[in-house]
Each structure stands twice: as structure tokens, then as C-alpha cells.
Amino acid sequence: MQSAGEAQSEISSHTTDARLTRLENFAEETRQRLARIEMRLDSIDAQMATKADLHREINAQTWRLVTFVSGFGASLAAATFAIARYVH
């Protein structure tokens, strides 16, 4: 027959083994999930714009807008002048 100390030690060893097994399984599952996440991020990184790309595109859009507004303003001024001069 086992003494109380030996029985407690056996139970404690059993629960420790069970916890260790669960933790090892959890670590393996986490490792696999992390690998899948890294694969997804690698594919996303290839499609993402860099800060320099964004700066270049915003600059280009700004100049297009400035050109359009300036041209439109000049056209309105010319049309106003023409109406005032020749339609009168």
C-alpha cells in the first residue's frame, strides 16, 4: 500500500504531465497559426504601397488638381472678358 505522500506525489506528477502535454500541444498549434499568419502577411506586403509611393501619388494628384483649377479659372476669366467685350 502507498503512503499518502506517495499517492499525492503520483497525482501531482500525473497532473503535471497532463499540463505539460496540453502546453506542448498548444505551442505546436500556435506555431502553425503563426506560420499561416506570416504567409498571409508576406502576400499582403507585396501588394502594399510604401510611404514613398503614397507621397509620389499624392503629389501627382495635387498638381493635376492645381492645373485643372487654374485652367478652369483662366477659361472663366477669358469667357467673362469675351462676353463683356463683344456681347454688349
C-alpha positions, 0 to 999 in steps of 0.5 A: 500500500502507498503512503499518502505522500506517495499517492499525492506525489503520483497525482501531482506528477500525473497532473503535471504531465497532463499540463505539460502535454496540453502546453506542448500541444498548444505551442505546436498549434500556435506555431502553425497559426503563426506560420499561416499568419506570416504567409498571409502577411508576406502576400499582403506586403507585396501588394502594399504601397510604401510611404514613398509611393503614397507621397509620389501619388499624392503629389501627382494628384495635387498638381493635376488638381492645381492645373485643372483649377487654374485652367478652369479659372483662366477659361472663366476669366477669358469667357467673362472678358469675351462676353463683356467685350463683344456681347454688349 
